[in-house]
Amino acid sequence: MSWRPQYRSSKFRHVFGKAAPKESCYDGVPITLSVQDNNFCAVNPRFLAVITECAGGGAFLVLSVHHTGKVDPHHPRVSGHRGNVLDVKWNPFDDYCIASCSEDATVKVWEIPPHGLFKNMTVAWKELQGHSRRVGLIEWHPTANNILFSTAYDYKVMIWNLDCPEQVIKNPVRTISVHTDVVLSMSFNTDASLLATTCKDKKVRLLEPRSGTLLQEANCKTHKATKVLILDNVNKLLTAGTSRWNDRQIALWDLDDLSMPLLEENMDGSSGFLFPFYDPDTHMLYLAGKGDGNIRYYEISSEKPYIHYLTEYRSTLPQKGMGVMPKRGLDVSLCEVFRFYKLVTIKTLIEPLSMIVPRRSESYQEDIYPMTAGNKPALTADEWLSGIDRGPVMMSLKPGQPVDESNGETDKDPGRTRGRAYIREQPGGGTTDNNGVVDDGRTAVSNGQDFLLCSPPKTENELRVKFHKQQDEIRRLVELLHQRDVHIKQLELEINNMKNSQQNSL
């Protein structure tokens, strides 16, 4: 028998976590003291939203992602709920639209001004009234525009269509009533044709989300699932929870057969919930425990043993919740493949944490940045409700690629037009004039940053970093202009050749 090495090759074997320095964190944020097992934080390339502790109702804070450092204790908040806010989620197709749910049994959708909040916001764009008890979890549809899912302590999952003129919506388009207890988590597959849920009754359910039809149900006595993720690209379903002996545990299931798990793996004996995060582009799974300071990461494959341990990020600061930056907001020049925003309650601190693949080359690494889901909807709400399923619209993260990016506002206001920048279309929509101002009043984004949202450099190191980023952008623009000049000359030569051939033929 020939000898074979016992290790497997992986480009992500040496991925390491790099915490941001103190000046790049968000300090002085009064993070909520709620015991709800949610992330309490949502991030997109423009804004960071975090649920805060306050008296007399519920509120959350919206900060520019570049507004680092000490946060003003009197910073304006979104404070329209009458009860504690339990969950917030940004619209994946509109960087200025965020949904929140609360103990007051309502879901509200807010439109954040393009340059952030200058005063408290109390009037929502849409208010969804249908649940009879507190709403604990919300999720946006991953490919259809303006479709929102909510679940509450009345054991119901409701589907809302925001493409309607009413400001207060009292009737959801669908109510799913197959659960017998509180729904703890929800997860969609790539085209949202499947919805997986975990419930307090210890069962994992696989549903058809449009009709609410129950497709499969799993009830494993050796595994109590609390969180669920559909790993669509490997045809698996992952749950995180506890074992029969209350050890923290993850389980992997075949998406076509939920009768028994393919794999059960115990983590440790801690009591905090496990929050799983999956990156389908790199096949990497991250496990962060509530109250832990460490984050474990694994690589998922479609063949046995399915889960391959990579390494672990360790920290002495415990996390209460985690926000995750979409892939289009990562810094590809640093080979960053994932970014957490870690809520540290004991220090009222939000700490960005980057997962980086160590590479010597400074050029764009195409093997770790495949085409990824962009922020342009694949179909409208009416198309999805009519029975159409469609995968996400893909985009490239390579600098210099003109990529269409939609923020969904053209559906609300048909008069707005989408623009295209030299490097990337403006995330706020609209076209750019010579002064760098977008025609709908929003500022253009340079090097992924909005100038009016950027805080000025406070240290020499920050100044140096911003200078190098501007130099990189100038080089990319010069290269792009050079490529266009070459293309123009080629077209001119082809036109001249065609003219000469026509004259010779005559």
Buried (B, 14 or more C-beta within 10 A) or exposed (E): EEEEEEEEEBEBEEBEBBBBEEBBBBBBBBBBEBEBBBBBBBBBBBBBBBBBBBEEBBBBBBBBBBBBEEBEEEBBBBBBBEBBBBBBBBBBBBBBBBBBBBBBBBBBBBBBEBEBBEEEBEEBBBBBBBBEEBBBBBBBBBBBBBBBBBBBBBBBBBBBBBBEEEEEBEEBBBBBEBBEEBBBBBBBBBBBBBBBBBBBBBBBBBBEBBEBEEEBBBEBEEBBBBBBBBBBBBEBBBBBBBBEEEEBBBBBBEBEEBEEBBBBBEBBEBEBBBBBBBBBBBBBBBBBBBEBBBBBBBBBBEEEEBBBEBBEBEBEBBBBBBBBBBBBBBEBBEBBBBBBBBBBBEBBBBBBBBBBBEBEEEEBBEEBBEEBBBBBBBBBBBBBBEEBBBBBBEBBBEBBEEBBBBBBBBBBEEEBEBBBBBBBBBBBBBBBEEEEBBBBEBBBBBBBBBEEBBEEBEEEEBEEEBEEBEEBBEEBBEEBEEEEEEEEEEEEEEEEEEEEEEEEEE
